Structure formats: structure tokens, C-alpha cells
């Protein structure tokens, strides 16, 4: 297993085309992690308070069209 420092150095040494490919992969990887975390939090009820507040604000006319 490489250390974070070794990975950072390897990324710094990538040519522009390889860096672009790595960046695209990492963005996709990070988005997938975020999606899984969001799904887990939703299933565990961690977002219920936020959803209920948003619904209450909407019903009180505290929202607007985007």
C-alpha cells in the first residue's frame, strides 16, 4: 500500500492527459461515495428533519420557483 505522500507525488508527476483521465476517474469515484452516503443517511432517517423543515417552509409560502 502506498502512503498518501507517495500517491500525491505520483499525481503531481502525471502528464496533463493522464492527469485529466485521473481527475475524471476521481470525480466519478467521489460522486459514488457521496451517493452511497446520502442513500445510507436517508435510509437511517438522518435527513428526515431537513425534509420536514423544507415541507413546512413550503406550506408556509417560504419557497420560490428556481
PDB file of N, CA, C and O in Angstrom:
ATOM      1  N   UNK A   1       0.849  -1.181   0.000  1.00  0.00           N
ATOM      2  CA  UNK A   1       0.000   0.000   0.000  1.00  0.00           C
ATOM      3  C   UNK A   1       0.886   1.233   0.000  1.00  0.00           C
ATOM      4  O   UNK A   1       1.837   1.334   0.775  1.00  0.00           O
ATOM      5  N   UNK A   2       0.566   2.149  -0.864  1.00  0.00           N
ATOM      6  CA  UNK A   2       1.328   3.394  -0.940  1.00  0.00           C
ATOM      7  C   UNK A   2       0.851   4.360   0.140  1.00  0.00           C
ATOM      8  O   UNK A   2      -0.303   4.319   0.568  1.00  0.00           O
ATOM      9  N   UNK A   3       1.748   5.213   0.562  1.00  0.00           N
ATOM     10  CA  UNK A   3       1.365   6.247   1.515  1.00  0.00           C
ATOM     11  C   UNK A   3       0.698   7.388   0.759  1.00  0.00           C
ATOM     12  O   UNK A   3       0.820   7.492  -0.461  1.00  0.00           O
ATOM     13  N   UNK A   4       0.002   8.230   1.482  1.00  0.00           N
ATOM     14  CA  UNK A   4      -0.639   9.392   0.874  1.00  0.00           C
ATOM     15  C   UNK A   4       0.411  10.255   0.181  1.00  0.00           C
ATOM     16  O   UNK A   4       0.170  10.776  -0.908  1.00  0.00           O
ATOM     17  N   UNK A   5       1.545  10.403   0.796  1.00  0.00           N
ATOM     18  CA  UNK A   5       2.609  11.216   0.214  1.00  0.00           C
ATOM     19  C   UNK A   5       3.075  10.629  -1.114  1.00  0.00           C
ATOM     20  O   UNK A   5       3.327  11.372  -2.063  1.00  0.00           O
ATOM     21  N   UNK A   6       3.191   9.302  -1.193  1.00  0.00           N
ATOM     22  CA  UNK A   6       3.609   8.654  -2.439  1.00  0.00           C
ATOM     23  C   UNK A   6       2.555   8.861  -3.538  1.00  0.00           C
ATOM     24  O   UNK A   6       2.889   9.098  -4.699  1.00  0.00           O
ATOM     25  N   UNK A   7       1.292   8.768  -3.152  1.00  0.00           N
ATOM     26  CA  UNK A   7       0.213   8.977  -4.115  1.00  0.00           C
ATOM     27  C   UNK A   7       0.215  10.423  -4.600  1.00  0.00           C
ATOM     28  O   UNK A   7       0.074  10.678  -5.796  1.00  0.00           O
ATOM     29  N   UNK A   8       0.375  11.375  -3.673  1.00  0.00           N
ATOM     30  CA  UNK A   8       0.430  12.782  -4.050  1.00  0.00           C
ATOM     31  C   UNK A   8       1.564  13.041  -5.039  1.00  0.00           C
ATOM     32  O   UNK A   8       1.376  13.733  -6.040  1.00  0.00           O
ATOM     33  N   UNK A   9       2.730  12.488  -4.758  1.00  0.00           N
ATOM     34  CA  UNK A   9       3.884  12.673  -5.637  1.00  0.00           C
ATOM     35  C   UNK A   9       3.603  12.070  -7.011  1.00  0.00           C
ATOM     36  O   UNK A   9       3.931  12.678  -8.030  1.00  0.00           O
ATOM     37  N   UNK A  10       3.007  10.896  -7.049  1.00  0.00           N
ATOM     38  CA  UNK A  10       2.691  10.256  -8.328  1.00  0.00           C
ATOM     39  C   UNK A  10       1.714  11.106  -9.130  1.00  0.00           C
ATOM     40  O   UNK A  10       1.867  11.248 -10.344  1.00  0.00           O
ATOM     41  N   UNK A  11       0.714  11.671  -8.463  1.00  0.00           N
ATOM     42  CA  UNK A  11      -0.269  12.511  -9.148  1.00  0.00           C
ATOM     43  C   UNK A  11       0.413  13.775  -9.682  1.00  0.00           C
ATOM     44  O   UNK A  11       0.147  14.198 -10.807  1.00  0.00           O
ATOM     45  N   UNK A  12       1.275  14.363  -8.889  1.00  0.00           N
ATOM     46  CA  UNK A  12       1.990  15.566  -9.319  1.00  0.00           C
ATOM     47  C   UNK A  12       2.830  15.323 -10.568  1.00  0.00           C
ATOM     48  O   UNK A  12       3.050  16.242 -11.356  1.00  0.00           O
ATOM     49  N   UNK A  13       3.294  14.107 -10.748  1.00  0.00           N
ATOM     50  CA  UNK A  13       4.171  13.782 -11.870  1.00  0.00           C
ATOM     51  C   UNK A  13       3.422  13.330 -13.120  1.00  0.00           C
ATOM     52  O   UNK A  13       4.048  13.064 -14.146  1.00  0.00           O
ATOM     53  N   UNK A  14       2.109  13.239 -13.053  1.00  0.00           N
ATOM     54  CA  UNK A  14       1.344  12.793 -14.213  1.00  0.00           C
ATOM     55  C   UNK A  14       1.390  13.836 -15.335  1.00  0.00           C
ATOM     56  O   UNK A  14       1.316  15.037 -15.073  1.00  0.00           O
ATOM     57  N   UNK A  15       1.512  13.380 -16.572  1.00  0.00           N
ATOM     58  CA  UNK A  15       1.404  14.327 -17.690  1.00  0.00           C
ATOM     59  C   UNK A  15      -0.044  14.810 -17.803  1.00  0.00           C
ATOM     60  O   UNK A  15      -0.951  14.144 -17.303  1.00  0.00           O
ATOM     61  N   UNK A  16      -0.273  15.942 -18.443  1.00  0.00           N
ATOM     62  CA  UNK A  16      -1.612  16.538 -18.492  1.00  0.00           C
ATOM     63  C   UNK A  16      -2.727  15.578 -18.934  1.00  0.00           C
ATOM     64  O   UNK A  16      -3.807  15.579 -18.344  1.00  0.00           O
ATOM     65  N   UNK A  17      -2.477  14.768 -19.956  1.00  0.00           N
ATOM     66  CA  UNK A  17      -3.531  13.856 -20.421  1.00  0.00           C
ATOM     67  C   UNK A  17      -3.865  12.798 -19.386  1.00  0.00           C
ATOM     68  O   UNK A  17      -5.033  12.452 -19.207  1.00  0.00           O
ATOM     69  N   UNK A  18      -2.856  12.282 -18.706  1.00  0.00           N
ATOM     70  CA  UNK A  18      -3.084  11.272 -17.659  1.00  0.00           C
ATOM     71  C   UNK A  18      -3.738  11.915 -16.433  1.00  0.00           C
ATOM     72  O   UNK A  18      -4.570  11.291 -15.774  1.00  0.00           O
ATOM     73  N   UNK A  19      -3.366  13.155 -16.129  1.00  0.00           N
ATOM     74  CA  UNK A  19      -3.979  13.872 -15.011  1.00  0.00           C
ATOM     75  C   UNK A  19      -5.463  14.095 -15.285  1.00  0.00           C
ATOM     76  O   UNK A  19      -6.290  13.936 -14.386  1.00  0.00           O
ATOM     77  N   UNK A  20      -5.802  14.457 -16.507  1.00  0.00           N
ATOM     78  CA  UNK A  20      -7.212  14.654 -16.867  1.00  0.00           C
ATOM     79  C   UNK A  20      -7.986  13.344 -16.712  1.00  0.00           C
ATOM     80  O   UNK A  20      -9.108  13.343 -16.207  1.00  0.00           O
ATOM     81  N   UNK A  21      -7.399  12.243 -17.141  1.00  0.00           N
ATOM     82  CA  UNK A  21      -8.052  10.929 -17.008  1.00  0.00           C
ATOM     83  C   UNK A  21      -8.221  10.571 -15.528  1.00  0.00           C
ATOM     84  O   UNK A  21      -9.279  10.091 -15.121  1.00  0.00           O
ATOM     85  N   UNK A  22      -7.180  10.806 -14.728  1.00  0.00           N
ATOM     86  CA  UNK A  22      -7.268  10.532 -13.292  1.00  0.00           C
ATOM     87  C   UNK A  22      -8.330  11.406 -12.636  1.00  0.00           C
ATOM     88  O   UNK A  22      -9.109  10.924 -11.814  1.00  0.00           O
ATOM     89  N   UNK A  23      -8.365  12.696 -12.998  1.00  0.00           N
ATOM     90  CA  UNK A  23      -9.331  13.616 -12.417  1.00  0.00           C
ATOM     91  C   UNK A  23     -10.759  13.161 -12.716  1.00  0.00           C
ATOM     92  O   UNK A  23     -11.621  13.200 -11.838  1.00  0.00           O
ATOM     93  N   UNK A  24     -11.008  12.732 -13.945  1.00  0.00           N
ATOM     94  CA  UNK A  24     -12.344  12.249 -14.315  1.00  0.00           C
ATOM     95  C   UNK A  24     -12.705  11.010 -13.508  1.00  0.00           C
ATOM     96  O   UNK A  24     -13.828  10.883 -13.022  1.00  0.00           O
ATOM     97  N   UNK A  25     -11.750  10.100 -13.367  1.00  0.00           N
ATOM     98  CA  UNK A  25     -12.000   8.896 -12.574  1.00  0.00           C
ATOM     99  C   UNK A  25     -12.280   9.265 -11.113  1.00  0.00           C
ATOM    100  O   UNK A  25     -13.218   8.747 -10.506  1.00  0.00           O
ATOM    101  N   UNK A  26     -11.464  10.161 -10.554  1.00  0.00           N
ATOM    102  CA  UNK A  26     -11.625  10.517  -9.151  1.00  0.00           C
ATOM    103  C   UNK A  26     -12.946  11.229  -8.901  1.00  0.00           C
ATOM    104  O   UNK A  26     -13.604  10.979  -7.891  1.00  0.00           O
ATOM    105  N   UNK A  27     -13.339  12.111  -9.809  1.00  0.00           N
ATOM    106  CA  UNK A  27     -14.636  12.787  -9.669  1.00  0.00           C
ATOM    107  C   UNK A  27     -15.768  11.772  -9.622  1.00  0.00           C
ATOM    108  O   UNK A  27     -16.677  11.888  -8.800  1.00  0.00           O
ATOM    109  N   UNK A  28     -15.716  10.782 -10.501  1.00  0.00           N
ATOM    110  CA  UNK A  28     -16.737   9.730 -10.528  1.00  0.00           C
ATOM    111  C   UNK A  28     -16.705   8.902  -9.246  1.00  0.00           C
ATOM    112  O   UNK A  28     -17.750   8.580  -8.679  1.00  0.00           O
ATOM    113  N   UNK A  29     -15.509   8.565  -8.799  1.00  0.00           N
ATOM    114  CA  UNK A  29     -15.325   7.796  -7.565  1.00  0.00           C
ATOM    115  C   UNK A  29     -15.899   8.541  -6.364  1.00  0.00           C
ATOM    116  O   UNK A  29     -16.614   7.965  -5.544  1.00  0.00           O
ATOM    117  N   UNK A  30     -15.579   9.822  -6.272  1.00  0.00           N
ATOM    118  CA  UNK A  30     -16.045  10.642  -5.155  1.00  0.00           C
ATOM    119  C   UNK A  30     -17.566  10.826  -5.183  1.00  0.00           C
ATOM    120  O   UNK A  30     -18.216  10.816  -4.137  1.00  0.00           O
ATOM    121  N   UNK A  31     -18.124  10.994  -6.376  1.00  0.00           N
ATOM    122  CA  UNK A  31     -19.574  11.134  -6.511  1.00  0.00           C
ATOM    123  C   UNK A  31     -20.285   9.863  -6.062  1.00  0.00           C
ATOM    124  O   UNK A  31     -21.331   9.930  -5.416  1.00  0.00           O
ATOM    125  N   UNK A  32     -19.729   8.720  -6.396  1.00  0.00           N
ATOM    126  CA  UNK A  32     -20.327   7.447  -5.983  1.00  0.00           C
ATOM    127  C   UNK A  32     -20.295   7.302  -4.466  1.00  0.00           C
ATOM    128  O   UNK A  32     -21.259   6.822  -3.870  1.00  0.00           O
ATOM    129  N   UNK A  33     -19.204   7.710  -3.840  1.00  0.00           N
ATOM    130  CA  UNK A  33     -19.122   7.674  -2.376  1.00  0.00           C
ATOM    131  C   UNK A  33     -20.186   8.569  -1.755  1.00  0.00           C
ATOM    132  O   UNK A  33     -20.860   8.180  -0.802  1.00  0.00           O
ATOM    133  N   UNK A  34     -20.331   9.777  -2.307  1.00  0.00           N
ATOM    134  CA  UNK A  34     -21.325  10.721  -1.797  1.00  0.00           C
ATOM    135  C   UNK A  34     -22.731  10.137  -1.936  1.00  0.00           C
ATOM    136  O   UNK A  34     -23.535  10.223  -1.007  1.00  0.00           O
ATOM    137  N   UNK A  35     -23.028   9.541  -3.098  1.00  0.00           N
ATOM    138  CA  UNK A  35     -24.348   8.949  -3.319  1.00  0.00           C
ATOM    139  C   UNK A  35     -24.641   7.851  -2.315  1.00  0.00           C
ATOM    140  O   UNK A  35     -25.741   7.780  -1.769  1.00  0.00           O
ATOM    141  N   UNK A  36     -23.652   6.986  -2.068  1.00  0.00           N
ATOM    142  CA  UNK A  36     -23.855   5.896  -1.102  1.00  0.00           C
ATOM    143  C   UNK A  36     -24.091   6.447   0.308  1.00  0.00           C
ATOM    144  O   UNK A  36     -24.938   5.943   1.045  1.00  0.00           O
ATOM    145  N   UNK A  37     -23.338   7.478   0.670  1.00  0.00           N
ATOM    146  CA  UNK A  37     -23.500   8.089   1.991  1.00  0.00           C
ATOM    147  C   UNK A  37     -24.879   8.730   2.117  1.00  0.00           C
ATOM    148  O   UNK A  37     -25.534   8.596   3.151  1.00  0.00           O
ATOM    149  N   UNK A  38     -25.319   9.422   1.078  1.00  0.00           N
ATOM    150  CA  UNK A  38     -26.626  10.059   1.089  1.00  0.00           C
ATOM    151  C   UNK A  38     -27.745   9.023   1.191  1.00  0.00           C
ATOM    152  O   UNK A  38     -28.694   9.205   1.953  1.00  0.00           O
ATOM    153  N   UNK A  39     -27.636   7.942   0.427  1.00  0.00           N
ATOM    154  CA  UNK A  39     -28.634   6.870   0.490  1.00  0.00           C
ATOM    155  C   UNK A  39     -28.680   6.244   1.887  1.00  0.00           C
ATOM    156  O   UNK A  39     -29.758   5.983   2.423  1.00  0.00           O
ATOM    157  N   UNK A  40     -27.511   6.008   2.465  1.00  0.00           N
ATOM    158  CA  UNK A  40     -27.451   5.420   3.808  1.00  0.00           C
ATOM    159  C   UNK A  40     -28.094   6.358   4.830  1.00  0.00           C
ATOM    160  O   UNK A  40     -28.869   5.920   5.679  1.00  0.00           O
ATOM    161  N   UNK A  41     -27.769   7.650   4.744  1.00  0.00           N
ATOM    162  CA  UNK A  41     -28.336   8.612   5.682  1.00  0.00           C
ATOM    163  C   UNK A  41     -29.849   8.719   5.520  1.00  0.00           C
ATOM    164  O   UNK A  41     -30.574   8.845   6.507  1.00  0.00           O
ATOM    165  N   UNK A  42     -30.320   8.671   4.287  1.00  0.00           N
ATOM    166  CA  UNK A  42     -31.769   8.728   4.039  1.00  0.00           C
ATOM    167  C   UNK A  42     -32.459   7.498   4.631  1.00  0.00           C
ATOM    168  O   UNK A  42     -33.509   7.621   5.261  1.00  0.00           O
ATOM    169  N   UNK A  43     -31.885   6.336   4.436  1.00  0.00           N
ATOM    170  CA  UNK A  43     -32.477   5.100   4.983  1.00  0.00           C
ATOM    171  C   UNK A  43     -32.487   5.108   6.502  1.00  0.00           C
ATOM    172  O   UNK A  43     -33.395   4.555   7.122  1.00  0.00           O
ATOM    173  N   UNK A  44     -31.478   5.733   7.106  1.00  0.00           N
ATOM    174  CA  UNK A  44     -31.374   5.770   8.568  1.00  0.00           C
ATOM    175  C   UNK A  44     -32.135   6.926   9.194  1.00  0.00           C
ATOM    176  O   UNK A  44     -32.092   7.116  10.409  1.00  0.00           O
ATOM    177  N   UNK A  45     -32.835   7.702   8.368  1.00  0.00           N
ATOM    178  CA  UNK A  45     -33.651   8.787   8.900  1.00  0.00           C
ATOM    179  C   UNK A  45     -32.892  10.050   9.238  1.00  0.00           C
ATOM    180  O   UNK A  45     -33.459  10.959   9.844  1.00  0.00           O
ATOM    181  N   UNK A  46     -31.631  10.135   8.867  1.00  0.00           N
ATOM    182  CA  UNK A  46     -30.831  11.306   9.223  1.00  0.00           C
ATOM    183  C   UNK A  46     -31.249  12.562   8.464  1.00  0.00           C
ATOM    184  O   UNK A  46     -30.881  13.671   8.852  1.00  0.00           O
ATOM    185  N   UNK A  47     -32.018  12.396   7.384  1.00  0.00           N
ATOM    186  CA  UNK A  47     -32.441  13.553   6.596  1.00  0.00           C
ATOM    187  C   UNK A  47     -33.890  13.942   6.865  1.00  0.00           C
ATOM    188  O   UNK A  47     -34.392  14.910   6.293  1.00  0.00           O
ATOM    189  N   UNK A  48     -34.555  13.197   7.727  1.00  0.00           N
ATOM    190  CA  UNK A  48     -35.979  13.442   7.979  1.00  0.00           C
ATOM    191  C   UNK A  48     -36.254  14.849   8.499  1.00  0.00           C
ATOM    192  O   UNK A  48     -37.196  15.502   8.050  1.00  0.00           O
ATOM    193  N   UNK A  49     -35.441  15.316   9.439  1.00  0.00           N
ATOM    194  CA  UNK A  49     -35.665  16.657   9.989  1.00  0.00           C
ATOM    195  C   UNK A  49     -35.533  17.735   8.915  1.00  0.00           C
ATOM    196  O   UNK A  49     -36.316  18.685   8.874  1.00  0.00           O
ATOM    197  N   UNK A  50     -34.534  17.575   8.048  1.00  0.00           N
ATOM    198  CA  UNK A  50     -34.357  18.548   6.963  1.00  0.00           C
ATOM    199  C   UNK A  50     -35.539  18.511   6.000  1.00  0.00           C
ATOM    200  O   UNK A  50     -36.030  19.557   5.573  1.00  0.00           O
ATOM    201  N   UNK A  51     -35.991  17.321   5.664  1.00  0.00           N
ATOM    202  CA  UNK A  51     -37.129  17.183   4.746  1.00  0.00           C
ATOM    203  C   UNK A  51     -38.382  17.777   5.364  1.00  0.00           C
ATOM    204  O   UNK A  51     -39.125  18.494   4.694  1.00  0.00           O
ATOM    205  N   UNK A  52     -38.622  17.488   6.621  1.00  0.00           N
ATOM    206  CA  UNK A  52     -39.814  18.018   7.289  1.00  0.00           C
ATOM    207  C   UNK A  52     -39.782  19.539   7.373  1.00  0.00           C
ATOM    208  O   UNK A  52     -40.815  20.187   7.205  1.00  0.00           O
ATOM    209  N   UNK A  53     -38.612  20.115   7.630  1.00  0.00           N
ATOM    210  CA  UNK A  53     -38.497  21.572   7.670  1.00  0.00           C
ATOM    211  C   UNK A  53     -38.754  22.167   6.289  1.00  0.00           C
ATOM    212  O   UNK A  53     -39.434  23.187   6.169  1.00  0.00           O
ATOM    213  N   UNK A  54     -38.218  21.538   5.251  1.00  0.00           N
ATOM    214  CA  UNK A  54     -38.427  22.037   3.892  1.00  0.00           C
ATOM    215  C   UNK A  54     -39.902  21.989   3.516  1.00  0.00           C
ATOM    216  O   UNK A  54     -40.413  22.923   2.897  1.00  0.00           O
ATOM    217  N   UNK A  55     -40.584  20.923   3.878  1.00  0.00           N
ATOM    218  CA  UNK A  55     -42.016  20.794   3.583  1.00  0.00           C
ATOM    219  C   UNK A  55     -42.807  21.852   4.347  1.00  0.00           C
ATOM    220  O   UNK A  55     -43.711  22.477   3.792  1.00  0.00           O
ATOM    221  N   UNK A  56     -42.469  22.051   5.614  1.00  0.00           N
ATOM    222  CA  UNK A  56     -43.165  23.055   6.424  1.00  0.00           C
ATOM    223  C   UNK A  56     -42.942  24.454   5.844  1.00  0.00           C
ATOM    224  O   UNK A  56     -43.881  25.245   5.759  1.00  0.00           O
ATOM    225  N   UNK A  57     -41.717  24.758   5.449  1.00  0.00           N
ATOM    226  CA  UNK A  57     -41.430  26.058   4.845  1.00  0.00           C
ATOM    227  C   UNK A  57     -42.210  26.238   3.549  1.00  0.00           C
ATOM    228  O   UNK A  57     -42.728  27.323   3.285  1.00  0.00           O
ATOM    229  N   UNK A  58     -42.298  25.208   2.755  1.00  0.00           N
ATOM    230  CA  UNK A  58     -43.054  25.271   1.506  1.00  0.00           C
ATOM    231  C   UNK A  58     -44.529  25.565   1.780  1.00  0.00           C
ATOM    232  O   UNK A  58     -45.136  26.408   1.119  1.00  0.00           O
ATOM    233  N   UNK A  59     -45.096  24.863   2.759  1.00  0.00           N
ATOM    234  CA  UNK A  59     -46.507  25.049   3.086  1.00  0.00           C
ATOM    235  C   UNK A  59     -46.777  26.451   3.637  1.00  0.00           C
ATOM    236  O   UNK A  59     -47.893  26.957   3.516  1.00  0.00           O
ATOM    237  N   UNK A  60     -45.775  27.076   4.233  1.00  0.00           N
ATOM    238  CA  UNK A  60     -45.918  28.432   4.769  1.00  0.00           C
ATOM    239  C   UNK A  60     -45.593  29.496   3.722  1.00  0.00           C
ATOM    240  O   UNK A  60     -45.556  30.686   4.032  1.00  0.00           O
ATOM    241  N   UNK A  61     -45.361  29.069   2.497  1.00  0.00           N
ATOM    242  CA  UNK A  61     -45.065  30.017   1.431  1.00  0.00           C
ATOM    243  C   UNK A  61     -43.659  30.570   1.445  1.00  0.00           C
ATOM    244  O   UNK A  61     -43.404  31.627   0.869  1.00  0.00           O
ATOM    245  N   UNK A  62     -42.753  29.883   2.085  1.00  0.00           N
ATOM    246  CA  UNK A  62     -41.363  30.347   2.182  1.00  0.00           C
ATOM    247  C   UNK A  62     -40.474  29.725   1.106  1.00  0.00           C
ATOM    248  O   UNK A  62     -39.303  29.433   1.348  1.00  0.00           O
ATOM    249  N   UNK A  63     -41.035  29.528  -0.065  1.00  0.00           N
ATOM    250  CA  UNK A  63     -40.238  28.970  -1.160  1.00  0.00           C
ATOM    251  C   UNK A  63     -40.533  29.766  -2.422  1.00  0.00           C
ATOM    252  O   UNK A  63     -41.482  30.547  -2.484  1.00  0.00           O
ATOM    253  N   UNK A  64     -39.702  29.548  -3.411  1.00  0.00           N
ATOM    254  CA  UNK A  64     -39.893  30.241  -4.688  1.00  0.00           C
ATOM    255  C   UNK A  64     -39.449  29.328  -5.818  1.00  0.00           C
ATOM    256  O   UNK A  64     -38.691  28.380  -5.611  1.00  0.00           O
ATOM    257  N   UNK A  65     -39.927  29.625  -7.002  1.00  0.00           N
ATOM    258  CA  UNK A  65     -39.536  28.865  -8.173  1.00  0.00           C
ATOM    259  C   UNK A  65     -38.065  29.122  -8.479  1.00  0.00           C
ATOM    260  O   UNK A  65     -37.563  30.226  -8.268  1.00  0.00           O
ATOM    261  N   UNK A  66     -37.397  28.123  -8.964  1.00  0.00           N
ATOM    262  CA  UNK A  66     -35.990  28.305  -9.352  1.00  0.00           C
ATOM    263  C   UNK A  66     -35.892  28.900 -10.725  1.00  0.00           C
ATOM    264  O   UNK A  66     -34.788  29.126 -11.223  1.00  0.00           O
TER     265      UNK A  66
END
